[in-house]
Amino acid sequence: MAEIKVPELAESITEGTIAEWLKSPGDYVEKGEAVAELETDKVNVELNAEQSGVLQEIISEEGEDVSVGDVVATLDENATEGSSGTSDDSGSKEEESKANKEEKEQAEKKEEKTETASQQESSGDTQDDGSSEHVVASPAARKLAREKDINLSDIPVRDPLGRVRKEDVESYESNKAAQKQASTQQSAPEKKEESDEFGGKPVERERMSRRRQTIANRLVDVQQSTAMLTTFNEVDMSAIMDLRKRKKESFQEKHDGTKLGMMSFFTKGVIGALKQYPLLNAEIQGKDVVKKNFYDIGMAVSTEGGLVVPVVRDADRLSFAGIEDEIGRLSKKARDNKLGLDDLQGGSFTITNGGVFGSLLSTPILNTPQVGILGMHTIQYRPVAIDKERMENRPMMYTALSYDHRIVDGKEAVSFLVTLKQLLEEPENLLLEG
């Protein structure tokens, strides 16, 4: 009997939660095939079988917390596809009955055709229409499938002769019912009266997901382990908005439909400012300050499961179109819950854009061990004094830089934002910065 264990995923990931079992006991599993989905604090990953066999027992149920190395299921590697793998003599019994099954096959097929024709003539039953008509199944299996309104083509074939058997239909129905019940129990919040705590008023209690628990713990840890401060400035977005308006169509045509967005300007601007103030592109390791001579920029993305920060690698080497394409690719993977560990690990500085939700001003929290994070906000037209006698309405954005005061002084932080402001208000400078 083989064991299915939680593998080592990454140095920073030591535990997770069984999100969903993709296979049920009795199912045949190929080597490398996914048997379960594991939710970690960073991404959801699949647990794959290291060898072929029949899934014997599920030890850790959905919603259960597990650690690296834990045994979550057992697999009978000696069982073959079509066998249950539940007894030692199953193989010999199958060999003994194989000849009889082959002899009965033709008779059952004839009976099956006769039964189907009779039913169509007498009752006009349509439950077995479509692809079910072309599925090889025993009469008992076909009858049970009609009674349970199950499409035979949906049922995995385990019989060596390629037929759907009655027990296959029963197993399929049982597994579907169990999965539906588990899904309902997992997704529905537990409702209960909290008379003592809330004066008898109704409340809903719901367990936090693994990712939400990790986010909560990390946010508290950042507040306790860093000397975080935030400084602010504002940027006149007139030049960028005008440039985007003038170059929108030509840029899109030149770069195969890629749109010229705001994030590429801010990414280029951040890199230019980081080159002048490299401590904001560093991290603390013990008593050392590690200055990073590369620019892997994290982009905070909000998903249904919480905030994730995929990383645009070597952003300084990418063009405006390259940055937009990479941000689009990573954002789609985040929304589809398909980010891998490689998409999330590392990073030297982070950008978060609360402006997409209408935020006017905020203090972004550090994405440790990084020591700097830039917060973008919504663009608002505000009156701006052009000179002593003239006011104009300009599209303005507040920017916020949170930084770790342990290694970044206030002067550097303020100067970083001023440099960023200058680069963005004169976009031509971004081209000179590369």
TORKOL-4160 file (C-alpha; in steps of 0.2 Angstrom, whole numbers, padded with zeros to 4 digits, m for minus):
434
<pt num="1" X="0000" Y="0000" Z="0000"/>
<pt num="2" X="0007" Y="0017" Z="m0005"/>
<pt num="3" X="0005" Y="0033" Z="0004"/>
<pt num="4" X="0000" Y="0050" Z="m0003"/>
<pt num="5" X="0009" Y="0063" Z="0006"/>
<pt num="6" X="0009" Y="0082" Z="0006"/>
<pt num="7" X="0025" Y="0086" Z="m0003"/>
<pt num="8" X="0038" Y="0100" Z="0000"/>
<pt num="9" X="0032" Y="0115" Z="m0010"/>
<pt num="10" X="0043" Y="0129" Z="m0005"/>
<pt num="11" X="0054" Y="0134" Z="0010"/>
<pt num="12" X="0041" Y="0147" Z="0016"/>
<pt num="13" X="0026" Y="0134" Z="0014"/>
<pt num="14" X="0025" Y="0122" Z="0028"/>
<pt num="15" X="0006" Y="0118" Z="0029"/>
<pt num="16" X="m0010" Y="0120" Z="0020"/>
<pt num="17" X="m0028" Y="0115" Z="0019"/>
<pt num="18" X="m0037" Y="0101" Z="0009"/>
<pt num="19" X="m0048" Y="0112" Z="m0003"/>
<pt num="20" X="m0055" Y="0098" Z="m0013"/>
<pt num="21" X="m0053" Y="0079" Z="m0017"/>
<pt num="22" X="m0053" Y="0077" Z="m0035"/>
<pt num="23" X="m0054" Y="0058" Z="m0034"/>
<pt num="24" X="m0064" Y="0046" Z="m0023"/>
<pt num="25" X="m0060" Y="0029" Z="m0015"/>
<pt num="26" X="m0061" Y="0016" Z="m0028"/>
<pt num="27" X="m0055" Y="0028" Z="m0042"/>
<pt num="28" X="m0041" Y="0022" Z="m0053"/>
<pt num="29" X="m0027" Y="0035" Z="m0053"/>
<pt num="30" X="m0013" Y="0037" Z="m0066"/>
<pt num="31" X="0005" Y="0041" Z="m0060"/>
<pt num="32" X="0006" Y="0060" Z="m0060"/>
<pt num="33" X="m0013" Y="0063" Z="m0060"/>
<pt num="34" X="m0020" Y="0075" Z="m0048"/>
<pt num="35" X="m0030" Y="0068" Z="m0033"/>
<pt num="36" X="m0033" Y="0083" Z="m0022"/>
<pt num="37" X="m0031" Y="0102" Z="m0022"/>
<pt num="38" X="m0022" Y="0110" Z="m0008"/>
<pt num="39" X="m0024" Y="0128" Z="m0002"/>
<pt num="40" X="m0009" Y="0136" Z="0004"/>
<pt num="41" X="m0006" Y="0154" Z="0010"/>
<pt num="42" X="0001" Y="0158" Z="m0007"/>
<pt num="43" X="m0007" Y="0148" Z="m0020"/>
<pt num="44" X="m0018" Y="0132" Z="m0023"/>
<pt num="45" X="m0008" Y="0117" Z="m0029"/>
<pt num="46" X="m0013" Y="0100" Z="m0034"/>
<pt num="47" X="m0007" Y="0084" Z="m0025"/>
<pt num="48" X="m0002" Y="0071" Z="m0038"/>
<pt num="49" X="0000" Y="0053" Z="m0036"/>
<pt num="50" X="0018" Y="0047" Z="m0037"/>
<pt num="51" X="0012" Y="0030" Z="m0045"/>
<pt num="52" X="m0003" Y="0022" Z="m0053"/>
<pt num="53" X="m0016" Y="0012" Z="m0043"/>
<pt num="54" X="m0033" Y="0013" Z="m0035"/>
<pt num="55" X="m0036" Y="0026" Z="m0022"/>
<pt num="56" X="m0040" Y="0016" Z="m0006"/>
<pt num="57" X="m0043" Y="0028" Z="0009"/>
<pt num="58" X="m0045" Y="0047" Z="0011"/>
<pt num="59" X="m0037" Y="0051" Z="0028"/>
<pt num="60" X="m0038" Y="0070" Z="0028"/>
<pt num="61" X="m0055" Y="0077" Z="0023"/>
<pt num="62" X="m0059" Y="0093" Z="0014"/>
<pt num="63" X="m0056" Y="0108" Z="0025"/>
<pt num="64" X="m0044" Y="0099" Z="0036"/>
<pt num="65" X="m0027" Y="0107" Z="0039"/>
<pt num="66" X="m0011" Y="0097" Z="0035"/>
<pt num="67" X="0008" Y="0099" Z="0036"/>
<pt num="68" X="0022" Y="0095" Z="0024"/>
<pt num="69" X="0025" Y="0076" Z="0025"/>
<pt num="70" X="0007" Y="0072" Z="0032"/>
<pt num="71" X="m0001" Y="0056" Z="0024"/>
<pt num="72" X="m0017" Y="0062" Z="0017"/>
<pt num="73" X="m0023" Y="0046" Z="0008"/>
<pt num="74" X="m0017" Y="0028" Z="0003"/>
<pt num="75" X="m0016" Y="0020" Z="m0014"/>
<pt num="76" X="m0016" Y="0002" Z="m0019"/>
<pt num="77" X="m0002" Y="0001" Z="m0032"/>
<pt num="78" X="m0006" Y="m0017" Z="m0035"/>
<pt num="79" X="m0024" Y="m0014" Z="m0041"/>
<pt num="80" X="m0027" Y="m0012" Z="m0059"/>
<pt num="81" X="m0040" Y="m0001" Z="m0068"/>
<pt num="82" X="m0057" Y="m0008" Z="m0066"/>
<pt num="83" X="m0053" Y="m0017" Z="m0049"/>
<pt num="84" X="m0059" Y="m0010" Z="m0032"/>
<pt num="85" X="m0042" Y="m0013" Z="m0024"/>
<pt num="86" X="m0051" Y="m0018" Z="m0008"/>
<pt num="87" X="m0046" Y="m0036" Z="m0006"/>
<pt num="88" X="m0030" Y="m0047" Z="m0009"/>
<pt num="89" X="m0039" Y="m0060" Z="m0020"/>
<pt num="90" X="m0048" Y="m0047" Z="m0031"/>
<pt num="91" X="m0036" Y="m0050" Z="m0045"/>
<pt num="92" X="m0038" Y="m0069" Z="m0045"/>
<pt num="93" X="m0057" Y="m0067" Z="m0044"/>
<pt num="94" X="m0056" Y="m0056" Z="m0059"/>
<pt num="95" X="m0046" Y="m0068" Z="m0069"/>
<pt num="96" X="m0058" Y="m0082" Z="m0065"/>
<pt num="97" X="m0073" Y="m0072" Z="m0070"/>
<pt num="98" X="m0065" Y="m0064" Z="m0085"/>
<pt num="99" X="m0070" Y="m0079" Z="m0097"/>
<pt num="100" X="m0088" Y="m0079" Z="m0091"/>
<pt num="101" X="m0089" Y="m0060" Z="m0094"/>
<pt num="102" X="m0083" Y="m0061" Z="m0111"/>
<pt num="103" X="m0095" Y="m0075" Z="m0115"/>
<pt num="104" X="m0110" Y="m0064" Z="m0108"/>
<pt num="105" X="m0105" Y="m0049" Z="m0117"/>
<pt num="106" X="m0113" Y="m0053" Z="m0133"/>
<pt num="107" X="m0129" Y="m0059" Z="m0125"/>
<pt num="108" X="m0130" Y="m0043" Z="m0114"/>
<pt num="109" X="m0127" Y="m0032" Z="m0129"/>
<pt num="110" X="m0142" Y="m0041" Z="m0138"/>
<pt num="111" X="m0153" Y="m0039" Z="m0123"/>
<pt num="112" X="m0148" Y="m0021" Z="m0121"/>
<pt num="113" X="m0153" Y="m0017" Z="m0139"/>
<pt num="114" X="m0169" Y="m0026" Z="m0137"/>
<pt num="115" X="m0173" Y="m0017" Z="m0121"/>
<pt num="116" X="m0169" Y="0000" Z="m0128"/>
<pt num="117" X="m0180" Y="m0003" Z="m0144"/>
<pt num="118" X="m0194" Y="m0009" Z="m0133"/>
<pt num="119" X="m0193" Y="0006" Z="m0122"/>
<pt num="120" X="m0193" Y="0018" Z="m0136"/>
<pt num="121" X="m0208" Y="0010" Z="m0144"/>
<pt num="122" X="m0218" Y="0009" Z="m0128"/>
<pt num="123" X="m0214" Y="0024" Z="m0118"/>
<pt num="124" X="m0204" Y="0036" Z="m0129"/>
<pt num="125" X="m0192" Y="0038" Z="m0114"/>
<pt num="126" X="m0179" Y="0052" Z="m0118"/>
<pt num="127" X="m0168" Y="0050" Z="m0103"/>
<pt num="128" X="m0156" Y="0039" Z="m0112"/>
<pt num="129" X="m0154" Y="0050" Z="m0127"/>
<pt num="130" X="m0139" Y="0059" Z="m0133"/>
<pt num="131" X="m0122" Y="0052" Z="m0130"/>
<pt num="132" X="m0129" Y="0039" Z="m0118"/>
<pt num="133" X="m0136" Y="0028" Z="m0132"/>
<pt num="134" X="m0118" Y="0025" Z="m0138"/>
<pt num="135" X="m0111" Y="0020" Z="m0121"/>
<pt num="136" X="m0109" Y="0001" Z="m0118"/>
<pt num="137" X="m0118" Y="m0003" Z="m0102"/>
<pt num="138" X="m0126" Y="m0018" Z="m0094"/>
<pt num="139" X="m0145" Y="m0018" Z="m0094"/>
<pt num="140" X="m0146" Y="m0016" Z="m0075"/>
<pt num="141" X="m0134" Y="m0001" Z="m0076"/>
<pt num="142" X="m0144" Y="0007" Z="m0090"/>
<pt num="143" X="m0160" Y="0004" Z="m0080"/>
<pt num="144" X="m0153" Y="0012" Z="m0064"/>
<pt num="145" X="m0146" Y="0027" Z="m0074"/>
<pt num="146" X="m0163" Y="0030" Z="m0081"/>
<pt num="147" X="m0171" Y="0029" Z="m0064"/>
<pt num="148" X="m0158" Y="0041" Z="m0056"/>
<pt num="149" X="m0158" Y="0053" Z="m0072"/>
<pt num="150" X="m0139" Y="0050" Z="m0074"/>
<pt num="151" X="m0131" Y="0052" Z="m0091"/>
<pt num="152" X="m0121" Y="0036" Z="m0094"/>
<pt num="153" X="m0107" Y="0045" Z="m0103"/>
<pt num="154" X="m0103" Y="0054" Z="m0087"/>
<pt num="155" X="m0099" Y="0038" Z="m0078"/>
<pt num="156" X="m0080" Y="0033" Z="m0078"/>
<pt num="157" X="m0078" Y="0015" Z="m0085"/>
<pt num="158" X="m0069" Y="0003" Z="m0074"/>
<pt num="159" X="m0074" Y="m0013" Z="m0082"/>
<pt num="160" X="m0059" Y="m0022" Z="m0091"/>
<pt num="161" X="m0072" Y="m0025" Z="m0105"/>
<pt num="162" X="m0076" Y="m0007" Z="m0107"/>
<pt num="163" X="m0094" Y="m0008" Z="m0100"/>
<pt num="164" X="m0103" Y="0003" Z="m0087"/>
<pt num="165" X="m0109" Y="m0009" Z="m0074"/>
<pt num="166" X="m0123" Y="m0007" Z="m0061"/>
<pt num="167" X="m0110" Y="m0004" Z="m0047"/>
<pt num="168" X="m0102" Y="0010" Z="m0057"/>
<pt num="169" X="m0118" Y="0019" Z="m0058"/>
<pt num="170" X="m0121" Y="0017" Z="m0039"/>
<pt num="171" X="m0103" Y="0022" Z="m0035"/>
<pt num="172" X="m0105" Y="0038" Z="m0046"/>
<pt num="173" X="m0122" Y="0043" Z="m0038"/>
<pt num="174" X="m0114" Y="0040" Z="m0021"/>
<pt num="175" X="m0099" Y="0050" Z="m0025"/>
<pt num="176" X="m0109" Y="0065" Z="m0032"/>
<pt num="177" X="m0120" Y="0065" Z="m0017"/>
<pt num="178" X="m0105" Y="0065" Z="m0005"/>
<pt num="179" X="m0096" Y="0079" Z="m0015"/>
<pt num="180" X="m0112" Y="0090" Z="m0015"/>
<pt num="181" X="m0114" Y="0088" Z="0004"/>
<pt num="182" X="m0096" Y="0092" Z="0007"/>
<pt num="183" X="m0097" Y="0107" Z="m0004"/>
<pt num="184" X="m0112" Y="0113" Z="0005"/>
<pt num="185" X="m0105" Y="0111" Z="0022"/>
<pt num="186" X="m0089" Y="0119" Z="0017"/>
<pt num="187" X="m0096" Y="0135" Z="0008"/>
<pt num="188" X="m0111" Y="0138" Z="0019"/>
<pt num="189" X="m0107" Y="0149" Z="0035"/>
<pt num="190" X="m0112" Y="0141" Z="0051"/>
<pt num="191" X="m0127" Y="0151" Z="0058"/>
<pt num="192" X="m0130" Y="0151" Z="0077"/>
<pt num="193" X="m0137" Y="0162" Z="0090"/>
<pt num="194" X="m0124" Y="0170" Z="0101"/>
<pt num="195" X="m0136" Y="0175" Z="0115"/>
<pt num="196" X="m0123" Y="0179" Z="0128"/>
<pt num="197" X="m0111" Y="0188" Z="0117"/>
<pt num="198" X="m0123" Y="0197" Z="0105"/>
<pt num="199" X="m0139" Y="0199" Z="0116"/>
<pt num="200" X="m0148" Y="0185" Z="0106"/>
<pt num="201" X="m0146" Y="0193" Z="0089"/>
<pt num="202" X="m0142" Y="0182" Z="0074"/>
<pt num="203" X="m0124" Y="0181" Z="0068"/>
<pt num="204" X="m0115" Y="0170" Z="0055"/>
<pt num="205" X="m0099" Y="0162" Z="0059"/>
<pt num="206" X="m0087" Y="0157" Z="0045"/>
<pt num="207" X="m0070" Y="0150" Z="0046"/>
<pt num="208" X="m0057" Y="0160" Z="0037"/>
<pt num="209" X="m0048" Y="0152" Z="0023"/>
<pt num="210" X="m0030" Y="0147" Z="0024"/>
<pt num="211" X="m0025" Y="0162" Z="0013"/>
<pt num="212" X="m0035" Y="0174" Z="0024"/>
<pt num="213" X="m0028" Y="0168" Z="0040"/>
<pt num="214" X="m0010" Y="0170" Z="0033"/>
<pt num="215" X="m0014" Y="0188" Z="0027"/>
<pt num="216" X="m0021" Y="0192" Z="0044"/>
<pt num="217" X="m0005" Y="0185" Z="0053"/>
<pt num="218" X="0007" Y="0194" Z="0041"/>
<pt num="219" X="m0002" Y="0210" Z="0043"/>
<pt num="220" X="0000" Y="0209" Z="0061"/>
<pt num="221" X="0018" Y="0203" Z="0060"/>
<pt num="222" X="0022" Y="0218" Z="0049"/>
<pt num="223" X="0016" Y="0230" Z="0061"/>
<pt num="224" X="0026" Y="0222" Z="0075"/>
<pt num="225" X="0042" Y="0218" Z="0066"/>
<pt num="226" X="0045" Y="0234" Z="0056"/>
<pt num="227" X="0046" Y="0253" Z="0059"/>
<pt num="228" X="0034" Y="0257" Z="0046"/>
<pt num="229" X="0030" Y="0275" Z="0041"/>
<pt num="230" X="0021" Y="0283" Z="0026"/>
<pt num="231" X="0025" Y="0299" Z="0016"/>
<pt num="232" X="0013" Y="0307" Z="0003"/>
<pt num="233" X="0014" Y="0317" Z="m0012"/>
<pt num="234" X="0003" Y="0321" Z="m0027"/>
<pt num="235" X="0006" Y="0319" Z="m0046"/>
<pt num="236" X="m0002" Y="0330" Z="m0060"/>
<pt num="237" X="m0007" Y="0316" Z="m0072"/>
<pt num="238" X="m0011" Y="0329" Z="m0086"/>
<pt num="239" X="0005" Y="0324" Z="m0097"/>
<pt num="240" X="0002" Y="0305" Z="m0095"/>
<pt num="241" X="m0016" Y="0306" Z="m0099"/>
<pt num="242" X="m0013" Y="0317" Z="m0114"/>
<pt num="243" X="0001" Y="0306" Z="m0120"/>
<pt num="244" X="m0010" Y="0290" Z="m0119"/>
<pt num="245" X="m0024" Y="0299" Z="m0128"/>
<pt num="246" X="m0013" Y="0304" Z="m0142"/>
<pt num="247" X="m0004" Y="0287" Z="m0144"/>
<pt num="248" X="m0018" Y="0275" Z="m0139"/>
<pt num="249" X="m0022" Y="0269" Z="m0156"/>
<pt num="250" X="m0005" Y="0269" Z="m0164"/>
<pt num="251" X="0002" Y="0260" Z="m0148"/>
<pt num="252" X="m0011" Y="0247" Z="m0149"/>
<pt num="253" X="m0009" Y="0244" Z="m0167"/>
<pt num="254" X="0010" Y="0242" Z="m0166"/>
<pt num="255" X="0009" Y="0230" Z="m0151"/>
<pt num="256" X="m0004" Y="0218" Z="m0157"/>
<pt num="257" X="m0018" Y="0225" Z="m0147"/>
<pt num="258" X="m0009" Y="0229" Z="m0131"/>
<pt num="259" X="m0016" Y="0244" Z="m0122"/>
<pt num="260" X="m0005" Y="0258" Z="m0115"/>
<pt num="261" X="m0011" Y="0258" Z="m0097"/>
<pt num="262" X="m0006" Y="0268" Z="m0081"/>
<pt num="263" X="0004" Y="0254" Z="m0073"/>
<pt num="264" X="0018" Y="0254" Z="m0086"/>
<pt num="265" X="0021" Y="0272" Z="m0083"/>
<pt num="266" X="0022" Y="0270" Z="m0064"/>
<pt num="267" X="0032" Y="0254" Z="m0065"/>
<pt num="268" X="0045" Y="0263" Z="m0076"/>
<pt num="269" X="0044" Y="0278" Z="m0064"/>
<pt num="270" X="0047" Y="0267" Z="m0049"/>
<pt num="271" X="0062" Y="0259" Z="m0057"/>
<pt num="272" X="0070" Y="0276" Z="m0061"/>
<pt num="273" X="0067" Y="0282" Z="m0043"/>
<pt num="274" X="0074" Y="0265" Z="m0036"/>
<pt num="275" X="0090" Y="0268" Z="m0046"/>
<pt num="276" X="0093" Y="0284" Z="m0037"/>
<pt num="277" X="0088" Y="0278" Z="m0020"/>
<pt num="278" X="0093" Y="0259" Z="m0019"/>
<pt num="279" X="0090" Y="0257" Z="m0001"/>
<pt num="280" X="0071" Y="0256" Z="m0005"/>
<pt num="281" X="0076" Y="0241" Z="m0016"/>
<pt num="282" X="0084" Y="0232" Z="m0002"/>
<pt num="283" X="0080" Y="0220" Z="0013"/>
<pt num="284" X="0086" Y="0217" Z="0030"/>
<pt num="285" X="0094" Y="0200" Z="0034"/>
<pt num="286" X="0099" Y="0199" Z="0052"/>
<pt num="287" X="0112" Y="0212" Z="0054"/>
<pt num="288" X="0115" Y="0215" Z="0035"/>
<pt num="289" X="0107" Y="0226" Z="0023"/>
<pt num="290" X="0105" Y="0217" Z="0006"/>
<pt num="291" X="0104" Y="0229" Z="m0009"/>
<pt num="292" X="0096" Y="0221" Z="m0024"/>
<pt num="293" X="0104" Y="0225" Z="m0041"/>
<pt num="294" X="0088" Y="0219" Z="m0050"/>
<pt num="295" X="0071" Y="0226" Z="m0051"/>
<pt num="296" X="0057" Y="0212" Z="m0049"/>
<pt num="297" X="0042" Y="0223" Z="m0046"/>
<pt num="298" X="0027" Y="0215" Z="m0036"/>
<pt num="299" X="0009" Y="0220" Z="m0042"/>
<pt num="300" X="m0004" Y="0218" Z="m0029"/>
<pt num="301" X="m0020" Y="0210" Z="m0036"/>
<pt num="302" X="m0036" Y="0208" Z="m0027"/>
<pt num="303" X="m0045" Y="0191" Z="m0030"/>
<pt num="304" X="m0060" Y="0182" Z="m0022"/>
<pt num="305" X="m0048" Y="0173" Z="m0011"/>
<pt num="306" X="m0039" Y="0188" Z="m0005"/>
<pt num="307" X="m0024" Y="0199" Z="m0010"/>
<pt num="308" X="m0010" Y="0191" Z="m0020"/>
<pt num="309" X="0006" Y="0199" Z="m0026"/>
<pt num="310" X="0013" Y="0191" Z="m0042"/>
<pt num="311" X="0030" Y="0198" Z="m0048"/>
<pt num="312" X="0035" Y="0206" Z="m0064"/>
<pt num="313" X="0053" Y="0199" Z="m0066"/>
<pt num="314" X="0067" Y="0210" Z="m0072"/>
<pt num="315" X="0054" Y="0224" Z="m0076"/>
<pt num="316" X="0069" Y="0236" Z="m0080"/>
<pt num="317" X="0072" Y="0226" Z="m0096"/>
<pt num="318" X="0054" Y="0227" Z="m0102"/>
<pt num="319" X="0047" Y="0239" Z="m0114"/>
<pt num="320" X="0030" Y="0248" Z="m0110"/>
<pt num="321" X="0021" Y="0235" Z="m0120"/>
<pt num="322" X="0031" Y="0221" Z="m0111"/>
<pt num="323" X="0026" Y="0227" Z="m0094"/>
<pt num="324" X="0008" Y="0229" Z="m0099"/>
<pt num="325" X="0008" Y="0211" Z="m0106"/>
<pt num="326" X="0016" Y="0204" Z="m0091"/>
<pt num="327" X="0004" Y="0213" Z="m0079"/>
<pt num="328" X="m0011" Y="0207" Z="m0089"/>
<pt num="329" X="m0005" Y="0189" Z="m0090"/>
<pt num="330" X="m0001" Y="0188" Z="m0071"/>
<pt num="331" X="m0018" Y="0197" Z="m0067"/>
<pt num="332" X="m0028" Y="0184" Z="m0077"/>
<pt num="333" X="m0019" Y="0170" Z="m0068"/>
<pt num="334" X="m0023" Y="0177" Z="m0052"/>
<pt num="335" X="m0041" Y="0179" Z="m0056"/>
<pt num="336" X="m0042" Y="0162" Z="m0062"/>
<pt num="337" X="m0033" Y="0155" Z="m0047"/>
<pt num="338" X="m0019" Y="0148" Z="m0058"/>
<pt num="339" X="m0004" Y="0157" Z="m0050"/>
<pt num="340" X="0011" Y="0146" Z="m0047"/>
<pt num="341" X="0024" Y="0148" Z="m0033"/>
<pt num="342" X="0037" Y="0155" Z="m0046"/>
<pt num="343" X="0024" Y="0169" Z="m0049"/>
<pt num="344" X="0024" Y="0175" Z="m0031"/>
<pt num="345" X="0041" Y="0172" Z="m0024"/>
<pt num="346" X="0054" Y="0185" Z="m0022"/>
<pt num="347" X="0051" Y="0203" Z="m0027"/>
<pt num="348" X="0061" Y="0219" Z="m0023"/>
<pt num="349" X="0047" Y="0232" Z="m0022"/>
<pt num="350" X="0028" Y="0232" Z="m0023"/>
<pt num="351" X="0015" Y="0243" Z="m0031"/>
<pt num="352" X="m0003" Y="0243" Z="m0026"/>
<pt num="353" X="m0017" Y="0252" Z="m0034"/>
<pt num="354" X="m0031" Y="0256" Z="m0023"/>
<pt num="355" X="m0037" Y="0269" Z="m0036"/>
<pt num="356" X="m0046" Y="0255" Z="m0045"/>
<pt num="357" X="m0058" Y="0254" Z="m0030"/>
<pt num="358" X="m0060" Y="0273" Z="m0028"/>
<pt num="359" X="m0048" Y="0275" Z="m0014"/>
<pt num="360" X="m0042" Y="0294" Z="m0013"/>
<pt num="361" X="m0029" Y="0291" Z="0000"/>
<pt num="362" X="m0022" Y="0276" Z="0010"/>
<pt num="363" X="m0006" Y="0270" Z="0019"/>
<pt num="364" X="m0001" Y="0253" Z="0011"/>
<pt num="365" X="0007" Y="0240" Z="0022"/>
<pt num="366" X="0024" Y="0233" Z="0018"/>
<pt num="367" X="0026" Y="0217" Z="0009"/>
<pt num="368" X="0040" Y="0210" Z="0020"/>
<pt num="369" X="0054" Y="0207" Z="0018"/>
<pt num="370" X="0053" Y="0222" Z="0006"/>
<pt num="371" X="0056" Y="0239" Z="0014"/>
<pt num="372" X="0046" Y="0249" Z="0002"/>
<pt num="373" X="0028" Y="0249" Z="m0006"/>
<pt num="374" X="0020" Y="0262" Z="m0017"/>
<pt num="375" X="0001" Y="0266" Z="m0016"/>
<pt num="376" X="m0008" Y="0273" Z="m0031"/>
<pt num="377" X="m0025" Y="0281" Z="m0029"/>
<pt num="378" X="m0039" Y="0287" Z="m0039"/>
<pt num="379" X="m0037" Y="0302" Z="m0051"/>
<pt num="380" X="m0048" Y="0317" Z="m0047"/>
<pt num="381" X="m0049" Y="0334" Z="m0055"/>
<pt num="382" X="m0044" Y="0347" Z="m0042"/>
<pt num="383" X="m0040" Y="0366" Z="m0044"/>
<pt num="384" X="m0021" Y="0368" Z="m0045"/>
<pt num="385" X="m0012" Y="0385" Z="m0043"/>
<pt num="386" X="m0002" Y="0387" Z="m0059"/>
<pt num="387" X="0005" Y="0403" Z="m0053"/>
<pt num="388" X="0000" Y="0417" Z="m0041"/>
<pt num="389" X="m0014" Y="0423" Z="m0052"/>
<pt num="390" X="m0020" Y="0408" Z="m0061"/>
<pt num="391" X="m0029" Y="0392" Z="m0056"/>
<pt num="392" X="m0033" Y="0377" Z="m0067"/>
<pt num="393" X="m0042" Y="0360" Z="m0064"/>
<pt num="394" X="m0030" Y="0346" Z="m0066"/>
<pt num="395" X="m0031" Y="0327" Z="m0065"/>
<pt num="396" X="m0022" Y="0324" Z="m0049"/>
<pt num="397" X="m0017" Y="0308" Z="m0040"/>
<pt num="398" X="m0011" Y="0306" Z="m0022"/>
<pt num="399" X="0004" Y="0294" Z="m0020"/>
<pt num="400" X="0009" Y="0286" Z="m0004"/>
<pt num="401" X="0026" Y="0277" Z="0000"/>
<pt num="402" X="0027" Y="0266" Z="0015"/>
<pt num="403" X="0044" Y="0262" Z="0020"/>
<pt num="404" X="0054" Y="0253" Z="0034"/>
<pt num="405" X="0062" Y="0267" Z="0044"/>
<pt num="406" X="0075" Y="0255" Z="0051"/>
<pt num="407" X="0085" Y="0257" Z="0035"/>
<pt num="408" X="0076" Y="0270" Z="0025"/>
<pt num="409" X="0077" Y="0288" Z="0032"/>
<pt num="410" X="0064" Y="0301" Z="0029"/>
<pt num="411" X="0074" Y="0311" Z="0018"/>
<pt num="412" X="0077" Y="0296" Z="0006"/>
<pt num="413" X="0058" Y="0292" Z="0006"/>
<pt num="414" X="0052" Y="0310" Z="0003"/>
<pt num="415" X="0066" Y="0311" Z="m0011"/>
<pt num="416" X="0060" Y="0295" Z="m0019"/>
<pt num="417" X="0042" Y="0302" Z="m0021"/>
<pt num="418" X="0048" Y="0318" Z="m0027"/>
<pt num="419" X="0058" Y="0310" Z="m0040"/>
<pt num="420" X="0044" Y="0299" Z="m0045"/>
<pt num="421" X="0033" Y="0314" Z="m0047"/>
<pt num="422" X="0045" Y="0322" Z="m0058"/>
<pt num="423" X="0047" Y="0307" Z="m0069"/>
<pt num="424" X="0028" Y="0305" Z="m0071"/>
<pt num="425" X="0024" Y="0323" Z="m0074"/>
<pt num="426" X="0037" Y="0323" Z="m0088"/>
<pt num="427" X="0034" Y="0306" Z="m0096"/>
<pt num="428" X="0049" Y="0309" Z="m0108"/>
<pt num="429" X="0060" Y="0307" Z="m0094"/>
<pt num="430" X="0054" Y="0289" Z="m0092"/>
<pt num="431" X="0062" Y="0285" Z="m0109"/>
<pt num="432" X="0078" Y="0292" Z="m0104"/>
<pt num="433" X="0078" Y="0282" Z="m0088"/>
<pt num="434" X="0076" Y="0266" Z="m0099"/>
